[in-house]
Amino acid sequence: MNDFNHVLIMVTAADNEEARLIAKVLLEQKKAACVSIMDGMNSSYWWKGGIENATESLLMVKTQAGLLGVVVETVREIHSYDNPEIIALPVIGGSEAYFEWLDESLEAKADEPAAP
């Protein structure tokens, strides 16, 4: 499979509570089939002219490429950061059975192509 019908969206959150809220909303709205959360990630980044360090949670959101825009919009609406990290990576292959499960888990099927 190499059709880029699916994406892995990485989102950092301030803490586990925020990460779980984002995951819950995406799952309940059927915008994601699965969200994995990794807690205690150390991040260093430029912000407002200086280097910042933070401990964050990382969400790995598995969904259809056509749902990328609505996932980004939903995360931005509930995220506490002014400019949350939301990065989508194309899925270039994997288990066909997993992709079938992923597609069946999403109520609203994505018909439009992914944004560039």
Secondary structure, 3 states (H helix, E strand, C coil): CCCCCEEEEEEEECCHHHHHHHHHHHHHCCCCCEEEEEEEEEEEEEECCEEEEEEEEEEEEEEEHHHHHHHHHHHHHHCCCCCCCEEEEECCCCCHHHHHHHHHHCCCCCCCCCCC
